[in-house]
Amino acid sequence: MSSLPALFGSSIPPSFNLGRSFKQGQQRFALRFDGPIQISEGKSEKKLGLGLGEKSKEVMELEGRVLVPTYARAPVVLERGQGCKLYDINGREYLDMTAGIAVNSLGHGDPDWVKAVVEQARTLTHVSNVYYSIPQVKLGKRLVECSFADRVFFSNSGTEANEAAIKFARKFQKLSRADVKLHATEFIAFSNSFHGRTMGSLALTSKENYRTPFEPVMPGATFIEYGNIEMAKNAIQPGKTAAVFVEPVQGEGGIYSATKEFLQALRSACDDAGALLIFDEVQCGMGRSGYLWAHEAYGVFPDIMTLAKPLAGGLPIGVVLTTERVAAAISSGDHGSTFAGGPLICHAALAVLDKIQKPEFLASVSKKGQYLKELLVQKLGGNSHVKEVRGLGLLIGIELDVSASALVDACRNSGLLILTAGKGNVVRLAPPLVISEQELELAADILSECMPSLDGDTSN
């Protein structure tokens, strides 16, 4: 592919093959979309070549000029994907152990998902929530049938789902004790937690470097040690604590799994205090744990659960699942969203749920997750930098005693895409749930071969 239209997989009609310009600082750059990208500064024009590496360079340079610099991206321009493989603009193949940060559970280009998207795009894409739409009601019904919940609210992302959960908890507390003037408004969250980047969700995210630049965030959040039962019991107070937010398996925080005793203690303490228990399964839910919902592994059920990443197979969606008791506190106009629960997104999500919900599919995730952990222990366990291999299902963390960044770079150069978590010292593996055992073996082999990079050896 040698042009921007080809890069983005679209056919731009002839009427769009016109020079356009934009201004950055005091310089004006002209972009031509009828062939290789050309960037002109004033009267001297620099034409970027199209050899290996140059195609990536021109996209990266253009990105640096037009996008707000919120991402420290890896130097790869990905162009297409198939199954568990991704291909960059130069045609290089990568084994994807990231799944778009635990999103693409069915991999890339799943034929049933593609069929659902195309089918619905031809029928009805968006109508807003002013009207009823069939896919939204169908998906809501399915989610209720396969979960603890009685009601569903749709949003566009995980952080939006958590924002809605915050509002629902506050409103529930206000109506549940109409006889008192001061209602419970505060929240409990935990060390290593990550609940999102909008102002309410950010207030419940433990890392100070995420919160500090934007303070003051929502007041009333208290962080306690993840897994500490006594601290939790003491912190959850009647008339004060509106809800407790907890991830059954922490993703961004470092792949820490809760214990059954910890979640049971939270359930009991919330019941005693009249607080709500909210499970954030944005990353660990929807089959990734080997269970449809991660909390099923513990036999402890929440009042509210938030879901997002994998549900629509790569399209943006967020969901709040809630009991009837909580939903009864919410009235028309209390919350809403223009795009949420659109026909296209919901029809795609139904196709994803159809596959992941099957018992044999979930059993395969558990089996492959255990196999991957065994491979990693076997191949990496003897390395002095490896402290622990942990996780549930196909959400695996490899904790190191040094930063994982050199290993991430070395693996990428060897054709393997991985993520970090925690304080940057945890390798996070969250592959598509359809990954094969042979691909897991390849991933483990590449990781093993690249481990010398942690000592500064880049020969591999």
C-alpha positions in Angstrom: 0.0 0.0 0.0 1.5 3.3 -1.0 -1.1 5.9 -0.3 -3.1 7.3 2.6 -6.4 6.1 1.1 -5.1 2.6 0.8 -3.7 2.8 4.3 -7.1 3.5 5.8 -8.8 0.8 3.7 -11.2 3.2 1.9 -11.7 4.3 -1.7 -11.6 8.0 -2.0 -13.6 9.4 -4.9 -11.9 11.6 -7.5 -13.5 14.7 -6.1 -11.4 14.3 -3.0 -8.1 14.2 -4.8 -7.5 17.8 -4.1 -4.7 19.5 -2.3 -5.7 20.6 1.3 -3.7 22.6 3.7 -3.5 23.3 7.4 -1.6 25.7 9.5 0.8 24.6 12.4 2.5 27.5 14.2 3.5 29.9 11.4 3.9 27.3 8.7 1.4 25.9 6.3 1.6 22.2 5.2 0.0 21.0 2.0 -1.3 17.4 1.9 -2.1 15.7 -1.4 -4.2 12.5 -1.2 -3.8 11.4 -4.8 -0.6 9.4 -4.3 2.4 9.2 -2.0 2.2 11.7 0.8 4.0 14.9 0.1 4.6 17.5 2.8 5.6 20.9 1.6 7.0 23.6 3.8 6.8 27.0 2.2 8.5 26.8 -1.3 10.7 23.9 -0.6 9.0 20.6 -0.9 10.2 17.4 0.8 9.0 14.2 -0.7 9.0 11.2 1.6 10.1 8.0 -0.1 8.2 4.7 0.0 10.9 2.2 0.8 10.7 -0.1 3.8 10.4 2.1 6.9 9.5 5.2 5.0 5.8 4.4 4.7 5.7 4.1 8.5 7.7 7.2 8.9 5.4 9.4 6.9 2.3 8.3 8.9 4.1 8.9 12.2 5.3 12.3 11.1 1.8 13.3 10.0 0.3 12.0 13.3 2.8 14.1 15.2 1.5 17.2 13.4 -2.2 16.7 13.7 -3.1 14.7 16.9 -3.0 15.8 20.5 0.1 14.0 22.0 -1.7 11.9 24.6 -0.1 8.6 23.5 3.4 7.3 23.6 2.9 4.9 20.7 5.1 2.0 19.7 6.8 2.7 16.4 4.5 0.5 14.3 1.8 1.4 11.8 -0.6 -1.5 11.7 -2.6 -1.9 8.6 -4.6 -5.1 8.8 -5.3 -8.2 10.9 -6.4 -11.7 10.5 -7.1 -14.1 13.4 -4.4 -13.6 15.9 -1.9 -12.0 13.5 -1.4 -8.3 12.7 0.5 -6.8 9.7 2.1 -3.4 9.6 2.2 -1.1 6.6 5.4 -2.7 5.4 3.8 -6.2 5.4 5.6 -7.5 8.5 3.7 -10.0 10.6 3.2 -9.9 14.3 1.6 -12.3 16.7 -0.9 -10.3 18.7 -0.9 -11.0 22.5 -2.6 -7.7 23.2 -6.0 -8.0 21.5 -6.3 -4.2 21.4 -5.9 -4.2 25.2 -8.2 -7.2 25.8 -10.8 -6.0 23.3 -10.6 -8.2 20.2 -11.6 -11.5 21.9 -12.5 -13.1 18.6 -9.3 -11.9 17.0 -9.2 -9.9 13.8 -11.7 -10.3 11.0 -13.9 -13.0 12.6 -16.3 -13.9 9.7 -19.4 -14.0 11.8 -18.6 -10.7 13.4 -17.9 -9.1 10.0 -21.2 -10.6 8.7 -23.1 -9.1 11.6 -21.5 -5.6 11.1 -22.1 -5.5 7.4 -25.7 -6.9 7.8 -26.7 -4.2 10.3 -24.8 -1.4 8.5 -27.0 -2.1 5.5 -30.1 -2.1 7.7 -29.9 0.6 10.4 -26.9 2.1 12.0 -28.0 4.8 14.4 -31.3 6.3 15.6 -30.4 7.6 19.1 -32.2 6.7 22.3 -35.2 8.8 21.4 -36.6 5.7 19.8 -36.6 1.9 20.4 -34.4 -0.3 18.3 -34.5 -4.1 18.1 -30.8 -5.0 18.5 -30.5 -2.9 21.7 -33.5 -4.7 23.3 -32.3 -8.1 22.1 -28.8 -7.5 23.6 -30.2 -6.2 26.8 -32.4 -9.3 27.2 -29.5 -11.6 26.5 -27.2 -9.9 29.0 -29.9 -10.2 31.7 -30.5 -13.8 30.9 -26.8 -14.7 31.3 -25.9 -12.7 34.3 -27.0 -11.8 37.9 -28.6 -8.6 36.6 -32.3 -7.5 36.0 -31.6 -4.3 34.1 -29.0 -3.0 31.6 -27.8 0.5 30.8 -25.7 1.1 27.6 -22.8 3.5 27.3 -19.9 3.9 24.9 -16.8 2.8 26.9 -15.7 1.4 30.2 -15.0 4.7 31.8 -18.5 5.9 30.8 -20.0 2.8 32.3 -18.2 3.5 35.6 -19.4 7.1 35.5 -23.0 5.8 35.2 -22.4 3.4 38.1 -21.2 6.3 40.3 -24.4 8.2 39.5 -26.6 5.2 40.0 -25.0 4.5 43.4 -25.5 8.1 44.5 -29.1 8.2 43.4 -29.8 4.8 45.0 -28.5 6.0 48.4 -30.5 9.2 48.2 -33.8 7.4 47.6 -33.1 4.5 50.0 -32.8 6.8 53.0 -35.3 9.5 52.3 -35.7 10.0 56.0 -32.2 11.5 56.6 -30.7 14.7 55.4 -27.2 13.5 54.8 -26.9 10.5 52.5 -24.0 8.2 51.8 -22.0 9.7 49.0 -18.4 8.3 49.3 -16.7 5.5 47.5 -14.1 2.8 48.4 -11.6 1.7 45.8 -8.3 -0.2 46.0 -4.6 0.0 45.5 -3.5 -0.8 41.9 -7.1 0.0 40.7 -7.9 1.4 37.3 -11.4 2.5 36.5 -11.0 5.1 33.8 -9.9 8.6 32.9 -13.0 10.7 33.1 -13.3 12.8 36.2 -15.4 10.4 38.3 -13.7 7.2 37.2 -10.3 9.0 37.6 -11.1 9.7 41.2 -11.4 5.9 41.7 -8.1 5.1 39.9 -5.3 4.7 42.4 -2.2 5.8 40.4 -1.5 9.4 41.5 0.2 10.3 38.2 -3.1 9.8 36.5 -5.0 12.0 38.9 -2.7 14.7 40.0 -2.5 16.8 36.7 -6.3 17.1 36.8 -7.1 17.7 40.4 -9.5 18.4 42.0 -11.3 15.3 40.9 -14.5 14.0 42.4 -14.1 14.1 46.2 -15.0 11.3 48.6 -12.9 8.4 47.3 -10.8 6.3 49.7 -8.2 3.8 48.6 -7.4 0.8 50.7 -5.1 -2.2 50.1 -6.4 -4.7 47.6 -7.1 -7.9 49.3 -7.0 -6.6 52.9 -10.2 -7.8 54.5 -9.8 -6.0 57.8 -9.1 -2.6 56.2 -12.1 -3.1 54.0 -14.4 -3.9 56.9 -13.3 -0.9 58.8 -13.6 1.5 55.8 -17.1 0.5 54.7 -19.3 2.6 56.9 -23.2 3.0 57.0 -24.4 6.4 56.1 -21.0 7.2 54.5 -20.1 4.6 51.9 -22.3 4.7 48.8 -20.5 1.9 47.0 -17.3 -0.1 46.8 -15.6 -0.4 43.4 -13.4 -3.4 42.8 -12.0 -5.4 39.9 -12.2 -9.2 40.5 -9.0 -9.4 38.5 -7.0 -6.2 38.2 -5.6 -5.6 34.7 -3.9 -2.3 34.4 -2.8 -2.5 38.0 -0.6 -5.6 37.5 -2.8 -8.7 37.0 -3.8 -9.3 40.6 -6.6 -11.7 41.3 -8.9 -11.3 44.3 -9.5 -14.2 46.7 -12.9 -15.6 47.3 -12.6 -14.6 51.0 -11.9 -11.0 50.1 -14.9 -10.6 47.7 -17.1 -12.4 50.2 -16.0 -10.0 52.9 -16.8 -7.0 50.7 -20.2 -8.5 50.0 -21.0 -8.9 53.7 -19.6 -5.5 54.7 -21.6 -3.8 52.0 -24.8 -5.6 53.0 -24.2 -4.6 56.6 -23.5 -0.9 55.8 -26.2 -0.5 53.1 -23.5 0.1 50.5 -23.5 -1.2 47.0 -20.9 -3.6 45.7 -19.7 -2.8 42.2 -17.6 -5.1 40.1 -15.6 -3.5 37.3 -15.2 -6.3 34.7 -14.3 -3.9 31.9 -11.1 -5.9 31.2 -11.5 -9.2 33.0 -15.1 -9.9 32.0 -16.8 -11.5 29.0 -14.9 -14.8 28.9 -11.3 -13.7 29.5 -11.2 -15.4 32.9 -12.5 -18.7 31.5 -15.9 -17.8 33.0 -18.4 -15.6 31.2 -18.0 -13.1 34.1 -14.9 -13.2 36.3 -16.9 -13.0 39.6 -18.5 -16.4 38.8 -15.1 -17.9 39.6 -15.6 -16.8 43.2 -19.4 -17.3 43.6 -19.8 -13.7 44.8 -22.3 -11.5 43.0 -22.4 -7.6 42.9 -25.3 -5.1 42.9 -23.8 -3.5 39.8 -21.2 -4.7 37.2 -19.6 -2.6 34.5 -18.5 -4.2 31.2 -17.0 -2.8 28.0 -13.9 -3.8 26.1 -14.6 -7.2 24.5 -18.4 -7.1 24.1 -18.7 -5.6 20.6 -15.6 -7.2 19.1 -13.7 -4.0 18.6 -16.5 -1.5 18.3 -17.0 0.9 21.2 -19.5 -0.1 23.9 -20.0 0.0 27.6 -22.6 -1.6 29.8 -23.9 -1.2 33.4 -25.6 -4.3 34.6 -27.7 -3.9 37.7 -30.3 -5.4 40.0 -33.9 -4.3 40.0 -33.4 -2.8 43.5 -30.8 -0.4 42.1 -32.5 0.3 38.8 -35.7 1.2 40.7 -34.0 4.4 41.9 -33.3 5.6 38.3 -35.8 7.7 36.5 -36.2 9.0 32.9 -33.7 11.8 32.3 -31.3 10.8 35.1 -28.7 9.7 32.7 -28.3 9.2 28.9 -26.2 9.0 25.8 -26.7 9.8 22.2 -24.6 7.0 20.7 -24.9 4.3 23.3 -26.6 1.1 22.5 -26.9 1.8 18.8 -28.2 -0.9 16.4 -24.9 -1.5 14.7 -22.9 -1.9 17.9 -25.5 -4.1 19.6 -25.9 -6.4 16.6 -22.1 -6.9 16.5 -22.1 -7.6 20.3 -24.8 -10.2 19.9 -22.5 -12.0 17.4 -19.7 -11.9 19.9 -21.8 -13.1 22.8 -23.2 -16.0 20.7 -19.6 -17.4 20.5 -18.1 -16.6 23.9 -21.1 -17.7 25.9 -20.8 -21.3 24.8 -19.6 -23.6 27.6 -17.1 -25.3 25.2 -15.6 -21.9 24.3 -15.2 -20.9 27.9 -13.6 -24.3 28.7 -11.1 -23.7 26.0 -10.1 -20.4 27.4 -9.5 -22.0 30.8 -7.5 -24.7 29.2 -5.4 -22.4 27.1 -4.8 -20.0 30.0 -3.5 -22.8 32.2 -1.3 -24.1 29.3 0.1 -20.6 28.8 1.0 -20.2 32.5 2.7 -23.7 32.4 4.7 -22.7 29.3 5.8 -19.4 30.8 6.9 -21.0 34.1 8.8 -23.7 32.2 10.5 -21.3 29.8 11.0 -18.2 31.9 10.9 -19.5 35.5 14.6 -19.9 35.7 15.4 -16.3 34.7 16.5 -14.2 37.7 14.4 -11.3 36.6 11.1 -13.2 36.8 9.4 -12.9 40.1 6.0 -14.4 39.4 3.7 -15.7 36.7 0.0 -15.1 37.6 -3.4 -14.6 36.2 -6.8 -16.1 35.4 -7.8 -17.5 32.1 -6.1 -15.6 29.3 -5.2 -12.6 31.3 -1.7 -13.3 32.4 1.0 -11.2 34.1 4.7 -11.8 34.3 6.2 -9.8 37.1 9.8 -8.7 36.7 12.2 -7.1 39.1 13.1 -4.5 36.4 11.2 -2.4 33.9 9.6 -4.5 31.1 10.1 -1.9 28.4 13.3 -3.4 26.9 11.5 -6.8 26.7 8.5 -5.2 25.0 10.7 -3.6 22.4 12.7 -6.8 21.8 9.6 -8.9 21.4 8.1 -6.4 19.0 11.3 -6.5 16.9 10.9 -10.3 16.9 7.3 -10.2 15.8 5.4 -10.4 19.1 3.2 -7.7 20.5 2.8 -7.6 24.3 1.7 -5.0 26.9 2.9 -3.8 30.3 1.0 -3.3 33.5 1.5 -2.3 37.1 4.5 0.0 37.5 5.8 -0.9 34.1 7.5 -4.1 35.5 4.7 -6.5 34.6 4.3 -8.0 31.2 0.6 -8.3 30.4 -0.6 -11.0 28.0 -4.2 -10.6 26.9 -4.4 -12.4 23.5 -7.5 -13.0 21.5 -9.5 -15.8 23.2 -9.4 -17.8 19.9 -5.6 -18.1 20.0 -4.3 -21.6 19.3 -1.9 -23.6 21.5 0.7 -23.5 18.7 0.5 -19.7 18.8 0.8 -19.7 22.6 3.9 -21.8 22.2 5.4 -19.4 19.7 4.7 -16.4 22.0 6.4 -18.2 24.9 9.4 -19.1 22.7 9.8 -15.5 21.6 9.5 -14.2 25.1 12.2 -16.7 26.2 14.5 -15.7 23.4 14.1 -12.0 24.2 14.7 -12.2 27.9 18.4 -11.2 27.5 17.2 -7.8 26.5 16.5 -7.2 30.2 20.3 -7.3 30.8 21.0 -5.0 27.9 21.7 -7.7 25.4 19.9 -6.9 22.2 21.5 -9.6 20.0 18.2 -11.5 20.0 
